[in-house]
Amino acid sequence: MLNKKITDVFFDLDHTLWDFDKNSGLAFQRVFRKHEIDIPLPDFLKVYEPINLEYWRMFREERVTKQELRRGRLSKTFDVLAFKYTIDLIDLLANSYIDELPGDNYLFSNTFETLDYLSGKYRLHIITNGFEEVQRKKIDNSGLKKYFLTITTSEEVGLKKPHPTVFYTAMEKASVTPDKSIMIGDSFEADILGAQNAGMHTLFYNYRNEAVKKPFIAVKELSEIKDYL
């Protein structure tokens, strides 16, 4: 068990509760069909997914802008696949993808069961680096909204996890101190180290089975959170 003083649990959204890769693939399927993009979807996703993660890392580090992220992850993927494009096409696909992304809302296994359990014992919140307009739709459309008292986005704060200010802002909104707070997320850098630097307890959702140094606590399934909280 973790610290008995914990009263508030903060979750990341994408890749933690909301199954980003599955929902993203379905969104691209509709985008490609709508705009007649002649690339086999599995081939595209195999190249796109690691590029997307790298662009999000650069976005967190303030090395690319929001527009550069949206354009770059697509253009770089198309370059690898030798698919000819124009910037106008990239922008069209990027905007279409953002529109389609909240259309499917698959969650990780045992999300609702875990939240049902936790909501009976703790106050729940979300801290996300995702874009404001998209994240709100995901939370509303997926049935997650009823569980969370506050939602803090990086766009709202003007900074991104792992910057401590993001976590301080979320805790201020929740009216809770770091010693009574725990952060659960899939990004060791953004969620776990960021929250630790803000004085919070942490629980790493390590579904990718990354190597984790002690003393960090990690789980591979959401249902395992019950063993600690």
C-alpha positions in Angstrom: 0.0 0.0 0.0 1.1 3.6 -0.6 0.9 6.5 1.8 -2.4 6.4 3.7 -2.5 10.2 3.6 -3.3 10.2 -0.2 -6.7 11.7 -0.9 -6.4 12.7 -4.6 -5.5 10.5 -7.6 -4.3 12.3 -10.8 -4.4 10.3 -14.1 -2.8 10.9 -17.5 -5.3 10.4 -20.3 -3.8 9.2 -23.6 -2.0 5.8 -23.4 -3.2 5.5 -19.7 -7.0 5.4 -19.8 -7.8 6.2 -23.4 -6.4 3.7 -25.9 -4.7 6.2 -28.1 -3.1 3.8 -30.6 -6.4 1.9 -31.3 -8.5 5.0 -31.6 -5.9 6.8 -33.7 -5.8 3.9 -36.1 -9.5 4.0 -36.6 -9.5 7.7 -37.1 -6.8 7.4 -39.8 -8.8 4.7 -41.5 -11.7 7.1 -41.9 -9.4 10.0 -42.9 -7.7 7.9 -45.6 -11.1 6.7 -47.0 -12.5 10.2 -47.0 -9.5 11.8 -48.8 -8.7 8.8 -50.9 -5.1 8.2 -49.6 -3.8 5.1 -51.3 -1.5 3.7 -48.6 -2.2 0.5 -46.7 -3.2 1.5 -43.2 -0.9 -1.0 -41.4 2.1 0.2 -43.4 1.3 3.8 -42.5 0.7 3.1 -38.8 3.9 1.1 -38.5 6.0 4.1 -39.6 3.7 6.8 -38.1 3.4 5.6 -34.5 7.1 5.9 -33.5 7.4 9.2 -35.4 4.3 10.5 -33.6 5.8 9.6 -30.2 9.1 11.4 -31.1 7.2 14.5 -32.2 5.3 14.5 -28.9 8.6 14.3 -27.1 9.9 17.3 -29.0 6.6 19.1 -28.3 7.0 18.5 -24.6 10.5 19.9 -24.8 9.4 23.0 -26.7 11.4 22.0 -29.7 8.4 22.1 -32.1 5.2 24.1 -32.1 1.7 22.6 -32.2 1.5 23.2 -36.0 4.9 21.7 -36.5 3.8 18.6 -34.6 0.7 18.2 -36.7 2.5 18.7 -40.0 5.8 17.0 -39.2 4.5 13.7 -38.0 2.6 13.3 -41.2 5.1 14.7 -43.7 8.0 12.6 -42.2 5.9 9.5 -42.4 5.0 10.2 -46.0 8.7 10.8 -46.8 9.6 7.4 -45.4 6.8 5.8 -47.4 7.8 7.7 -50.6 4.3 9.2 -50.8 4.0 12.5 -52.7 2.2 15.3 -50.9 1.8 19.1 -50.7 1.6 21.2 -47.5 -2.1 21.9 -48.3 -2.8 18.1 -48.3 -0.9 17.7 -45.0 -2.9 20.4 -43.4 -6.1 19.0 -44.8 -5.3 15.5 -43.4 -4.1 16.9 -40.1 -7.3 18.8 -39.5 -9.4 15.9 -40.6 -7.6 13.6 -38.2 -8.2 15.9 -35.3 -11.9 16.0 -36.2 -12.1 12.2 -36.4 -9.9 11.4 -33.4 -12.6 11.6 -30.7 -15.0 9.5 -32.9 -13.9 6.2 -31.3 -13.3 6.0 -27.6 -11.8 2.6 -26.7 -10.3 2.5 -23.2 -7.7 0.2 -21.8 -9.0 -3.0 -20.1 -10.5 -2.6 -16.7 -10.6 1.2 -16.9 -14.2 1.6 -15.6 -13.8 -1.1 -12.9 -10.6 0.6 -11.7 -12.2 4.0 -11.6 -15.3 2.7 -9.9 -13.1 1.3 -7.2 -10.9 4.4 -6.8 -13.8 6.9 -6.9 -15.2 5.3 -3.8 -12.0 6.1 -1.9 -10.4 9.1 -3.5 -11.0 12.2 -5.5 -10.0 11.8 -9.1 -8.5 14.2 -11.6 -6.9 14.3 -15.1 -3.6 16.0 -16.1 -3.0 15.8 -19.9 -0.5 17.2 -22.4 -3.1 16.7 -25.2 -4.8 19.6 -27.1 -7.6 21.2 -25.2 -10.3 20.9 -27.8 -9.6 17.2 -28.5 -9.1 16.1 -24.9 -12.4 17.5 -23.7 -14.2 15.6 -26.4 -12.4 12.3 -25.6 -13.4 12.6 -21.9 -17.0 13.5 -22.7 -17.5 10.9 -25.4 -15.8 8.0 -23.6 -17.9 8.2 -20.5 -15.0 9.2 -18.3 -16.2 12.7 -17.4 -18.3 11.6 -14.4 -15.3 10.2 -12.5 -13.1 13.3 -12.5 -13.5 16.5 -10.5 -10.9 18.5 -12.3 -9.2 18.3 -15.7 -6.0 20.2 -16.4 -4.5 20.5 -19.9 -1.1 21.7 -20.9 -2.7 24.3 -23.2 -4.6 25.7 -20.3 -1.4 26.1 -18.2 0.8 27.2 -21.1 3.4 24.6 -20.2 3.7 20.8 -20.7 4.4 17.9 -18.4 7.0 17.3 -17.0 7.2 21.0 -16.0 6.3 21.1 -12.3 4.0 24.1 -12.9 1.5 21.8 -14.7 1.3 19.6 -11.6 1.1 22.5 -9.2 -1.7 24.0 -11.2 -3.6 20.8 -11.2 -3.2 20.4 -7.4 -4.2 24.0 -6.8 -7.4 23.4 -8.8 -8.0 20.3 -6.7 -7.2 22.1 -3.4 -4.8 19.4 -2.4 -1.1 19.3 -1.3 1.6 17.2 -3.0 1.9 14.8 0.0 -1.7 13.8 -0.4 -1.5 13.4 -4.2 -0.5 10.6 -6.5 0.1 10.7 -10.3 -0.6 7.7 -12.5 0.6 7.7 -16.1 2.4 5.8 -18.9 5.2 8.3 -19.6 8.1 7.8 -17.2 9.6 11.2 -18.1 6.5 13.3 -18.4 4.2 11.8 -15.8 6.4 10.1 -13.2 9.5 12.2 -13.0 7.5 15.3 -13.6 5.1 14.5 -10.7 8.0 13.4 -8.4 9.7 16.8 -9.0 6.5 18.5 -7.9 6.5 16.5 -4.7 3.7 14.0 -5.6 3.6 10.3 -5.1 3.7 8.3 -8.4 2.5 5.0 -9.9 3.9 4.2 -13.3 1.5 2.5 -15.8 4.2 0.4 -17.5 2.1 -1.5 -20.1 5.1 -1.2 -22.5 7.2 -3.2 -20.1 10.0 -0.7 -19.9 12.9 -1.1 -17.5 12.1 0.7 -14.3 14.6 1.6 -11.6 13.6 1.2 -8.0 12.1 2.8 -5.9 9.4 3.6 -8.5 6.3 1.5 -8.2 4.9 0.2 -11.6 1.9 -1.8 -12.8 1.3 -3.4 -16.1 -2.5 -3.6 -15.8 -4.9 -0.9 -14.6 -6.5 -3.5 -12.3 -3.2 -3.8 -10.4 -3.7 -0.2 -9.1 -6.0 -1.7 -6.5 -3.0 -3.5 -4.9 -1.5 -0.1 -4.0 -4.4 2.2 -3.4 
